[in-house]
């Protein structure tokens, strides 16, 4: 093989798009786990980075629906003072409809408040929209399990 053929083969392969091999459902699940990791890091900015600027959020223990970034920040700001707060994703169902996806399931919140350990199982529904190749939360509803 001559040098010109080698360059053509090398550069021809280098411009081919790389595919992750992941299914969209896997990417949505990864986005949910990224939200949980951000929550568990107690870094409010990391949690908020998972939400689209137009996101709507109905918090687990909140009587208020929040649809402004400042309102989400206010809700999650307590994480900085709760070093033991933790969430674990349980059973879930992911469905993808083009650039919109839903993930519904259960998660469990654990924390220590006033020296007492608490465990609160809850239900979630995340709605995502694919924005610049990233699944962003556009709607999040959370409620305690009965």
Short mmCIF file of the C-alpha atoms (twelve columns), coordinates in Angstrom:
data_MODEL
# 
_entry.id   MODEL 
# 
loop_
_atom_site.group_PDB 
_atom_site.id 
_atom_site.type_symbol 
_atom_site.label_atom_id 
_atom_site.label_alt_id 
_atom_site.label_comp_id 
_atom_site.label_asym_id 
_atom_site.label_seq_id 
_atom_site.Cartn_x 
_atom_site.Cartn_y 
_atom_site.Cartn_z 
_atom_site.pdbx_PDB_model_num 
ATOM 1   C CA . UNK A 1   0.000   0.000  0.000  1 
ATOM 2   C CA . UNK A 2   1.437   3.354  -0.954 1 
ATOM 3   C CA . UNK A 3   1.628   6.401  1.291  1 
ATOM 4   C CA . UNK A 4   -1.313  8.180  -0.429 1 
ATOM 5   C CA . UNK A 5   -3.589  5.164  0.119  1 
ATOM 6   C CA . UNK A 6   -2.593  5.042  3.793  1 
ATOM 7   C CA . UNK A 7   -3.517  8.723  4.255  1 
ATOM 8   C CA . UNK A 8   -6.859  8.260  2.516  1 
ATOM 9   C CA . UNK A 9   -7.743  5.274  4.695  1 
ATOM 10  C CA . UNK A 10  -6.584  6.999  7.907  1 
ATOM 11  C CA . UNK A 11  -8.354  10.296 7.238  1 
ATOM 12  C CA . UNK A 12  -11.403 8.562  5.825  1 
ATOM 13  C CA . UNK A 13  -11.931 6.652  9.075  1 
ATOM 14  C CA . UNK A 14  -11.115 9.646  11.251 1 
ATOM 15  C CA . UNK A 15  -14.040 11.673 9.897  1 
ATOM 16  C CA . UNK A 16  -16.618 8.933  10.417 1 
ATOM 17  C CA . UNK A 17  -19.008 9.769  13.274 1 
ATOM 18  C CA . UNK A 18  -18.398 7.868  16.469 1 
ATOM 19  C CA . UNK A 19  -21.458 6.170  17.885 1 
ATOM 20  C CA . UNK A 20  -21.782 5.488  21.585 1 
ATOM 21  C CA . UNK A 21  -23.728 2.313  20.976 1 
ATOM 22  C CA . UNK A 22  -26.100 3.324  23.748 1 
ATOM 23  C CA . UNK A 23  -29.817 3.257  23.219 1 
ATOM 24  C CA . UNK A 24  -31.747 6.469  24.001 1 
ATOM 25  C CA . UNK A 25  -33.334 4.685  26.972 1 
ATOM 26  C CA . UNK A 26  -29.859 4.097  28.417 1 
ATOM 27  C CA . UNK A 27  -29.012 7.790  27.992 1 
ATOM 28  C CA . UNK A 28  -32.215 8.825  29.774 1 
ATOM 29  C CA . UNK A 29  -31.468 6.444  32.623 1 
ATOM 30  C CA . UNK A 30  -27.937 7.871  32.787 1 
ATOM 31  C CA . UNK A 31  -29.457 11.366 33.046 1 
ATOM 32  C CA . UNK A 32  -31.601 10.195 35.972 1 
ATOM 33  C CA . UNK A 33  -28.579 8.719  37.702 1 
ATOM 34  C CA . UNK A 34  -26.645 11.942 37.020 1 
ATOM 35  C CA . UNK A 35  -29.439 13.855 38.801 1 
ATOM 36  C CA . UNK A 36  -29.189 11.453 41.767 1 
ATOM 37  C CA . UNK A 37  -25.390 11.828 41.864 1 
ATOM 38  C CA . UNK A 38  -25.734 15.602 41.820 1 
ATOM 39  C CA . UNK A 39  -28.293 15.412 44.646 1 
ATOM 40  C CA . UNK A 40  -25.979 13.156 46.647 1 
ATOM 41  C CA . UNK A 41  -23.058 15.570 46.104 1 
ATOM 42  C CA . UNK A 42  -25.039 18.330 47.894 1 
ATOM 43  C CA . UNK A 43  -23.843 20.769 45.233 1 
ATOM 44  C CA . UNK A 44  -26.922 22.808 44.403 1 
ATOM 45  C CA . UNK A 45  -25.435 24.109 41.142 1 
ATOM 46  C CA . UNK A 46  -24.865 20.515 39.968 1 
ATOM 47  C CA . UNK A 47  -28.478 19.595 40.725 1 
ATOM 48  C CA . UNK A 48  -29.806 22.687 38.945 1 
ATOM 49  C CA . UNK A 49  -27.610 21.997 35.898 1 
ATOM 50  C CA . UNK A 50  -29.785 18.916 35.211 1 
ATOM 51  C CA . UNK A 51  -32.905 21.091 34.752 1 
ATOM 52  C CA . UNK A 52  -33.870 23.002 31.627 1 
ATOM 53  C CA . UNK A 53  -34.393 26.724 32.257 1 
ATOM 54  C CA . UNK A 54  -38.136 26.285 31.650 1 
ATOM 55  C CA . UNK A 55  -38.471 23.231 33.912 1 
ATOM 56  C CA . UNK A 56  -41.447 22.717 36.206 1 
ATOM 57  C CA . UNK A 57  -40.875 20.986 39.530 1 
ATOM 58  C CA . UNK A 58  -43.248 19.644 42.160 1 
ATOM 59  C CA . UNK A 59  -41.075 18.718 45.157 1 
ATOM 60  C CA . UNK A 60  -41.614 15.721 47.397 1 
ATOM 61  C CA . UNK A 61  -42.638 17.638 50.486 1 
ATOM 62  C CA . UNK A 62  -43.600 20.944 48.935 1 
ATOM 63  C CA . UNK A 63  -47.072 22.459 48.607 1 
ATOM 64  C CA . UNK A 64  -45.684 24.767 45.885 1 
ATOM 65  C CA . UNK A 65  -45.132 24.087 42.204 1 
ATOM 66  C CA . UNK A 66  -41.917 25.724 41.031 1 
ATOM 67  C CA . UNK A 67  -41.344 26.955 37.498 1 
ATOM 68  C CA . UNK A 68  -38.594 29.537 37.869 1 
ATOM 69  C CA . UNK A 69  -34.888 28.722 38.247 1 
ATOM 70  C CA . UNK A 70  -34.725 30.777 41.458 1 
ATOM 71  C CA . UNK A 71  -37.576 28.712 42.919 1 
ATOM 72  C CA . UNK A 72  -35.762 25.455 42.157 1 
ATOM 73  C CA . UNK A 73  -32.599 26.907 43.693 1 
ATOM 74  C CA . UNK A 74  -34.530 27.818 46.834 1 
ATOM 75  C CA . UNK A 75  -35.968 24.296 47.103 1 
ATOM 76  C CA . UNK A 76  -32.626 22.520 46.716 1 
ATOM 77  C CA . UNK A 77  -30.601 25.036 48.761 1 
ATOM 78  C CA . UNK A 78  -31.232 23.000 51.936 1 
ATOM 79  C CA . UNK A 79  -28.939 20.271 50.550 1 
ATOM 80  C CA . UNK A 80  -25.898 22.320 51.550 1 
ATOM 81  C CA . UNK A 81  -26.945 22.002 55.213 1 
ATOM 82  C CA . UNK A 82  -27.862 18.303 55.050 1 
ATOM 83  C CA . UNK A 83  -24.626 16.339 54.589 1 
ATOM 84  C CA . UNK A 84  -26.401 13.013 55.163 1 
ATOM 85  C CA . UNK A 85  -29.138 13.559 52.574 1 
ATOM 86  C CA . UNK A 86  -29.037 10.796 49.989 1 
ATOM 87  C CA . UNK A 87  -31.280 9.459  47.236 1 
ATOM 88  C CA . UNK A 88  -31.177 6.032  45.650 1 
ATOM 89  C CA . UNK A 89  -32.983 5.198  42.408 1 
ATOM 90  C CA . UNK A 90  -35.072 2.029  42.573 1 
ATOM 91  C CA . UNK A 91  -37.497 0.545  40.082 1 
ATOM 92  C CA . UNK A 92  -38.117 2.659  36.961 1 
ATOM 93  C CA . UNK A 93  -39.681 2.697  33.503 1 
ATOM 94  C CA . UNK A 94  -38.044 4.681  30.695 1 
ATOM 95  C CA . UNK A 95  -39.926 5.592  27.528 1 
ATOM 96  C CA . UNK A 96  -38.528 7.669  24.665 1 
ATOM 97  C CA . UNK A 97  -40.626 9.549  22.107 1 
ATOM 98  C CA . UNK A 98  -38.182 11.255 19.763 1 
ATOM 99  C CA . UNK A 99  -36.615 14.180 21.616 1 
ATOM 100 C CA . UNK A 100 -38.942 13.764 24.624 1 
ATOM 101 C CA . UNK A 101 -38.503 11.016 27.210 1 
ATOM 102 C CA . UNK A 102 -40.162 9.965  30.454 1 
ATOM 103 C CA . UNK A 103 -38.724 8.080  33.381 1 
ATOM 104 C CA . UNK A 104 -41.179 7.072  36.098 1 
ATOM 105 C CA . UNK A 105 -40.342 5.034  39.138 1 
ATOM 106 C CA . UNK A 106 -39.432 4.993  42.787 1 
ATOM 107 C CA . UNK A 107 -36.556 6.384  44.745 1 
ATOM 108 C CA . UNK A 108 -35.688 6.405  48.414 1 
ATOM 109 C CA . UNK A 109 -34.512 9.437  50.339 1 
ATOM 110 C CA . UNK A 110 -32.462 8.929  53.476 1 
ATOM 111 C CA . UNK A 111 -31.260 11.588 55.881 1 
ATOM 112 C CA . UNK A 112 -30.414 12.261 59.503 1 
ATOM 113 C CA . UNK A 113 -32.385 15.106 61.024 1 
ATOM 114 C CA . UNK A 114 -32.056 16.129 64.650 1 
ATOM 115 C CA . UNK A 115 -30.019 12.989 65.232 1 
ATOM 116 C CA . UNK A 116 -32.745 10.692 63.922 1 
ATOM 117 C CA . UNK A 117 -32.303 8.629  60.762 1 
ATOM 118 C CA . UNK A 118 -35.192 8.816  58.326 1 
ATOM 119 C CA . UNK A 119 -36.056 6.845  55.216 1 
ATOM 120 C CA . UNK A 120 -38.707 8.147  52.859 1 
ATOM 121 C CA . UNK A 121 -39.697 6.074  49.818 1 
ATOM 122 C CA . UNK A 122 -41.122 8.263  47.076 1 
ATOM 123 C CA . UNK A 123 -42.388 8.114  43.521 1 
ATOM 124 C CA . UNK A 124 -40.954 10.162 40.674 1 
ATOM 125 C CA . UNK A 125 -41.785 11.202 37.163 1 
ATOM 126 C CA . UNK A 126 -39.072 12.910 35.152 1 
ATOM 127 C CA . UNK A 127 -39.844 14.324 31.718 1 
ATOM 128 C CA . UNK A 128 -36.775 15.044 29.608 1 
ATOM 129 C CA . UNK A 129 -36.103 16.897 26.398 1 
ATOM 130 C CA . UNK A 130 -33.024 16.272 24.288 1 
ATOM 131 C CA . UNK A 131 -31.199 19.607 24.023 1 
ATOM 132 C CA . UNK A 132 -27.807 19.750 22.300 1 
ATOM 133 C CA . UNK A 133 -27.349 15.991 22.769 1 
ATOM 134 C CA . UNK A 134 -28.118 16.204 26.510 1 
ATOM 135 C CA . UNK A 135 -31.296 14.976 28.210 1 
ATOM 136 C CA . UNK A 136 -32.504 17.935 30.292 1 
ATOM 137 C CA . UNK A 137 -35.278 17.701 32.893 1 
ATOM 138 C CA . UNK A 138 -38.288 19.713 31.759 1 
ATOM 139 C CA . UNK A 139 -40.750 18.386 34.317 1 
ATOM 140 C CA . UNK A 140 -40.177 16.622 37.633 1 
ATOM 141 C CA . UNK A 141 -42.882 15.421 39.977 1 
ATOM 142 C CA . UNK A 142 -42.068 13.689 43.254 1 
ATOM 143 C CA . UNK A 143 -44.410 12.438 45.949 1 
ATOM 144 C CA . UNK A 144 -44.109 10.246 49.001 1 
ATOM 145 C CA . UNK A 145 -45.169 6.638  48.475 1 
ATOM 146 C CA . UNK A 146 -48.362 5.652  50.295 1 
# 
